[in-house]
Amino acid sequence: VRDNPLEMRVGKEILRHEQGVLFLTQFTQVGMAVLACAQVEELREAGCFQEDAPFCGHSVGEYSAIGALTDALSLTAVVDCVYQRGLTMQHYVPRDAQGRSAYRMAVIRPNIVGMNEAAMKALVDQIGRDTGLLCEVVNYNIRGRQYSVVGHVPALEALRAELRRREAPGAK
């Protein structure tokens, strides 16, 4: 993790990413799951973990919660499951020789520019129409404050530019 090499051999396959293999979904998600399990263990060791509190996870966090809080999956099983999940996601869409796809996911915070949820949703939809590309809210992380948006890279770049324009002093 500290070195984030540009390539790594897994079995007979050599995996590469121009920014380091941690940018490959299968490694990003394993890193997130292992970190979450380690954080729970650190809380336990410090005597700060409330064993009877309800916990859950979303997406890859579900695996982390099951592995960290139950005996249902060992850490090894969590790593194996999450790696295969990430590998499937990594190969789900076409990629170029550098491993990049035409799609990204972004998190936006419309409250920073004074937008409510309806205005944010309208802006995302408008960007999609204007560019003719995919741009869609896919998760309401923290209603009114944080949303996950997926789409084609140029559509997300247009969304970022518009949010930055609205954030600028004197922008309306």
CORJO-V441259 format. One record per run of one state. SS is the DSSP state (H for helix, E for strand, - for the rest). FROM is the first residue (numbers start at 1). TO is the last residue. Records with the same first field share a line. If there is no record, write none. Layout:
# CORJO-V441259
SS=FROM-TO  FROM-TO
This chain:
# CORJO-V441259
-=1-6  11-12  17-20  24-24  46-59  70-74  93-102  109-109  114-116  132-134  143-145  168-172
E=7-10  13-16  103-108  135-142  146-152
H=21-23  25-45  60-69  75-92  110-113  117-131  153-167
